[in-house]
Amino acid sequence: MLAVIPVRDGILPAGGAEAACECYGRAVLIGSGTVAAAASIAGELRCIEAGAFSPGAWAHALDPILTAEPIVVLPSSADGRDLAPRLAAVLDRPLFAGAIKVTEREVVVARDGGLTMHTVVAPERFVATLQVGVRGVDPVTSEATAATSVELLTSETMPTQDAAGADAGVVEVLGPDVASIDLAEATRIVAGGAGLDGSGRFDQLAKLGELLGASVGATRVITDRGWIGHERQIGTTGVVVDPRLYLAFGISGAVQHTSGLGDPEHIISINLDAHCPMMQLADLAVVADANELLDELIDLLATPAITRITMVDTDG
Ligand SMILES: Cc1cc2nc3c(=O)[nH]c(=O)nc-3n(C[C@H](O)[C@H](O)[C@H](O)COP(=O)(O)OP(=O)(O)OC[C@H]3O[C@@H](n4cnc5c(N)ncnc54)[C@H](O)[C@@H]3O)c2cc1C
């Protein structure tokens, strides 16, 4: 099994490390800044510097590398979803999109908006995309890192244009709209729980999210009240997320919520109860009224000088 991970500007896409883990650490990273992106994965990695994202051209270029690999797994990131069908077509194999588990024997795919799981007996050769956030990442031990080998392949043989003309010309790359981005792909999340005193607080959270470049999430108590849509619910019966920064406003940290949180690098919790589980998990635990703090934060961040400092300083 081999993972193929499309990389842009040295940033590993959402689900990239998971796809590599699903393939026992064997991965090809293709794109720009692949060696930098490889630093966060342990395993047997091949890096192909191939410039800007060109799924049609890349599929043809990868064909000889992948021919001997019966199972190819891509992350269900935006670029992974674009590249996977082209690879499947070039390699002449079936594609299992939206898998939650891939093995040599079977593939489990989520269907009906994640309500049903279908187990398919794996054919000999296939391509699959692995959903983001469902698998998690194996802990990177020092032994695993020491054993990591990174091989950089030359880009000279990489076609920059697809001979079949299947690649669209890029006019401009627009940043994601944090308000509507899929929560599973958000690197920063501001979330609210029952400590917030009204549905209007979620308009404030959306405003805060805009100022911080973060998406908005919530607990089940909130989605059950209808204060925000169910697609924004984080947890076992909601979305599984994996942000780098998580801000929790008035959230107790019940296990059904935190089990969907992934492994954020930074957790900030604002709660009146210093001893609740969310405060215990937090890197920064603020004992305060979450509603008042929300008002204050928005006032502060709306001040241009503060916003400027924050945008430089919050790469988490
Ligand atoms: C089968 C099952 C599945 C579930 N799935 C999910 C799921 O997917 N996701 C999920 O989130 N939950 C899920 N739940 C519910 C879960 O068990 C919790 O009930 C829920 O997560 C609690 O949400 P909460 O933290 O918003 O509310 P609470 O647990 O009521 O916590 C509110 C917190 O706000 C604090 N607070 C109160 N006032 C203030 C204030 N003014 N300022 C600051 N803090 C304040 C309190 O100290 C408390 O810590 C599930 C439950 C079951 C049984």
The ligand as an SDF file (V2000), in Angstrom:
LIG
                    3D

 53 58  0  0  0  0  0  0  0  0999 V2000
  -24.6400    8.9360   22.7070 C   0  0  0  0  0  0  0  0  0  0  0  0
  -24.1960   10.3490   22.9310 C   0  0  0  0  0  0  0  0  0  0  0  0
  -23.5160   10.9810   21.9090 C   0  0  0  0  0  0  0  0  0  0  0  0
  -23.0860   12.3070   22.1070 C   0  0  0  0  0  0  0  0  0  0  0  0
  -22.4110   12.9320   21.0940 N   0  0  0  0  0  0  0  0  0  0  0  0
  -21.9360   14.1730   21.2970 C   0  0  0  0  0  0  0  0  0  0  0  0
  -21.1830   14.8390   20.2930 C   0  0  0  0  0  0  0  0  0  0  0  0
  -20.9330   14.3310   19.2000 O   0  0  0  0  0  0  0  0  0  0  0  0
  -20.7170   16.0730   20.5700 N   0  0  0  0  0  0  0  0  0  0  0  0
  -20.9600   16.7190   21.7570 C   0  0  0  0  0  0  0  0  0  0  0  0
  -20.4990   17.8580   21.9290 O   0  0  0  0  0  0  0  0  0  0  0  0
  -21.7010   16.1100   22.7090 N   0  0  0  0  0  0  0  0  0  0  0  0
  -22.1930   14.8690   22.5110 C   0  0  0  0  0  0  0  0  0  0  0  0
  -22.9570   14.2910   23.4670 N   0  0  0  0  0  0  0  0  0  0  0  0
  -23.3390   15.0960   24.6280 C   0  0  0  0  0  0  0  0  0  0  0  0
  -22.2400   15.1710   25.6650 C   0  0  0  0  0  0  0  0  0  0  0  0
  -22.3290   14.0480   26.5170 O   0  0  0  0  0  0  0  0  0  0  0  0
  -22.3670   16.4580   26.5080 C   0  0  0  0  0  0  0  0  0  0  0  0
  -23.6630   16.5150   27.0730 O   0  0  0  0  0  0  0  0  0  0  0  0
  -22.1450   17.7480   25.7370 C   0  0  0  0  0  0  0  0  0  0  0  0
  -20.9380   17.6710   25.0050 O   0  0  0  0  0  0  0  0  0  0  0  0
  -22.0350   18.8960   26.7150 C   0  0  0  0  0  0  0  0  0  0  0  0
  -22.0500   20.0820   26.0030 O   0  0  0  0  0  0  0  0  0  0  0  0
  -21.5950   21.4400   26.7180 P   0  0  0  0  0  0  0  0  0  0  0  0
  -20.1880   21.3200   27.1470 O   0  0  0  0  0  0  0  0  0  0  0  0
  -21.9630   22.5120   25.7670 O   0  0  0  0  0  0  0  0  0  0  0  0
  -22.6000   21.5560   27.9480 O   0  0  0  0  0  0  0  0  0  0  0  0
  -22.3910   21.2820   29.4960 P   0  0  0  0  0  0  0  0  0  0  0  0
  -21.8320   19.9560   29.7520 O   0  0  0  0  0  0  0  0  0  0  0  0
  -23.6860   21.6410   30.1280 O   0  0  0  0  0  0  0  0  0  0  0  0
  -21.2790   22.3290   29.9370 O   0  0  0  0  0  0  0  0  0  0  0  0
  -21.4400   23.7100   29.9480 C   0  0  0  0  0  0  0  0  0  0  0  0
  -20.1430   24.2980   30.4720 C   0  0  0  0  0  0  0  0  0  0  0  0
  -20.2360   25.7150   30.4490 O   0  0  0  0  0  0  0  0  0  0  0  0
  -19.6710   26.2020   31.6520 C   0  0  0  0  0  0  0  0  0  0  0  0
  -20.2840   27.5160   31.8900 N   0  0  0  0  0  0  0  0  0  0  0  0
  -21.5270   27.8120   32.3380 C   0  0  0  0  0  0  0  0  0  0  0  0
  -21.7210   29.1320   32.3300 N   0  0  0  0  0  0  0  0  0  0  0  0
  -20.5760   29.6840   31.8770 C   0  0  0  0  0  0  0  0  0  0  0  0
  -20.1560   31.0060   31.6270 C   0  0  0  0  0  0  0  0  0  0  0  0
  -20.9700   32.0560   31.8130 N   0  0  0  0  0  0  0  0  0  0  0  0
  -18.9030   31.2150   31.1460 N   0  0  0  0  0  0  0  0  0  0  0  0
  -18.0630   30.1780   30.9460 C   0  0  0  0  0  0  0  0  0  0  0  0
  -18.4070   28.8990   31.1440 N   0  0  0  0  0  0  0  0  0  0  0  0
  -19.6550   28.6630   31.6110 C   0  0  0  0  0  0  0  0  0  0  0  0
  -19.9700   25.1910   32.6940 C   0  0  0  0  0  0  0  0  0  0  0  0
  -19.0360   25.3010   33.7730 O   0  0  0  0  0  0  0  0  0  0  0  0
  -19.8090   23.8970   31.9080 C   0  0  0  0  0  0  0  0  0  0  0  0
  -18.4550   23.4510   31.9570 O   0  0  0  0  0  0  0  0  0  0  0  0
  -23.3820   12.9780   23.3110 C   0  0  0  0  0  0  0  0  0  0  0  0
  -24.0600   12.3020   24.3290 C   0  0  0  0  0  0  0  0  0  0  0  0
  -24.4710   11.0140   24.1460 C   0  0  0  0  0  0  0  0  0  0  0  0
  -25.1880   10.3210   25.2380 C   0  0  0  0  0  0  0  0  0  0  0  0
  1  2  1  0
  2  3  1  0
  2 52  2  0
  3  4  2  0
  4  5  1  0
  4 50  1  0
  5  6  2  0
  6  7  1  0
  6 13  1  0
  7  8  2  0
  7  9  1  0
  9 10  1  0
 10 11  2  0
 10 12  1  0
 12 13  2  0
 13 14  1  0
 14 15  1  0
 14 50  1  0
 15 16  1  0
 16 17  1  0
 16 18  1  0
 18 19  1  0
 18 20  1  0
 20 21  1  0
 20 22  1  0
 22 23  1  0
 23 24  1  0
 24 25  2  0
 24 26  1  0
 24 27  1  0
 27 28  1  0
 28 29  2  0
 28 30  1  0
 28 31  1  0
 31 32  1  0
 32 33  1  0
 33 34  1  0
 33 48  1  0
 34 35  1  0
 35 36  1  0
 35 46  1  0
 36 37  1  0
 36 45  1  0
 37 38  2  0
 38 39  1  0
 39 40  1  0
 39 45  2  0
 40 41  1  0
 40 42  2  0
 42 43  1  0
 43 44  2  0
 44 45  1  0
 46 47  1  0
 46 48  1  0
 48 49  1  0
 50 51  2  0
 51 52  1  0
 52 53  1  0
M  END
$$$$
